Amino acid sequence: MIPDDIDPVTASYHRCMHGDGFLDTFYNGFLSSSPAVRDKFAHTDFAHQKLALRESLLMMIMLSLGNEGVRGELRKLARRHDRKHVDVAPPLYALWLDALCQAVREHDPEYTAETEQQWRAAMQPGIDLLVAAY
């Protein structure tokens, strides 16, 4: 049961995770969005990657809610994704966000257009942090 006073993106996140396939839907959409994305994930351990995504989504949601305690962990994530490491170029984050919103659309039974806008707004501070560190 999701508490009534939880913020809408966190509630949506939990609804998406409650069923099966949310992360698979996300990665299928993200990987099919661009050859550059597919290349980045060519040798990826997806079991580990899915755990990392779950954690990073929660951190990005927490950051959007004003929890500054996660900023340090997101900076570590940004370093791993910068041009000197995994080299995730800034334009790929738009594809990432589109794939995420499509997965939410498919897996949140209470999805509305407003839900998508809330997700986009919640993810933007974390994306901005990642892009700034590139």
LINSULWO-V203389 format. One record per backbone hydrogen bond with DSSP energy under -0.5 kcal/mol. NH is the residue of the N-H (numbers start at 1). CO is the residue of the C=O. E is the energy in kcal/mol with one decimal. If there is no record, write none. Layout:
BEGIN
NH/CO/E
NH/CO/E
END
This chain:
BEGIN
3/1/-0.5
6/3/-1.1
11/7/-2.3
12/8/-2.3
13/9/-2.9
14/10/-2.3
15/11/-2.2
16/12/-2.7
17/13/-2.5
18/14/-1.5
19/15/-0.9
25/21/-3.1
26/22/-2.5
27/23/-2.8
28/24/-2.8
29/25/-2.3
30/26/-3.1
31/27/-2.9
32/28/-1.5
33/30/-1.1
34/31/-0.6
38/34/-2.2
39/35/-2.6
40/36/-1.6
41/37/-1.2
41/38/-0.6
42/39/-1.3
44/41/-1.5
46/44/-1.0
49/45/-2.5
50/46/-2.5
51/47/-1.3
52/48/-2.2
53/49/-2.5
54/50/-2.3
55/51/-2.1
56/52/-2.8
57/53/-2.8
58/54/-1.9
59/55/-2.3
60/56/-2.5
61/57/-2.4
62/58/-2.8
63/59/-2.6
64/60/-2.0
65/61/-1.2
66/63/-1.9
67/62/-2.5
68/66/-1.2
70/67/-1.1
71/68/-1.4
74/70/-2.4
75/71/-2.1
76/72/-1.7
77/73/-2.1
78/74/-2.6
79/75/-2.3
80/76/-2.0
81/77/-1.4
82/78/-0.7
82/79/-0.8
83/134/-0.6
85/82/-1.7
86/80/-2.2
87/82/-2.6
88/81/-2.6
89/87/-1.0
92/89/-2.0
93/90/-1.6
94/90/-0.5
94/91/-0.8
95/91/-0.9
96/92/-2.3
97/93/-2.5
98/94/-2.3
99/95/-2.5
100/96/-2.3
101/97/-2.6
102/98/-2.2
103/99/-2.1
104/100/-2.5
105/101/-2.5
106/102/-1.8
107/103/-1.8
108/104/-2.6
109/107/-0.8
111/108/-2.0
116/112/-1.7
117/113/-1.9
118/114/-2.4
119/115/-2.5
120/116/-2.8
121/117/-2.4
122/118/-2.4
123/119/-2.5
124/120/-1.4
125/121/-0.7
127/123/-2.4
128/124/-3.1
129/125/-1.8
130/126/-2.3
131/127/-3.0
132/128/-2.4
133/129/-1.3
134/130/-0.5
134/131/-1.2
END
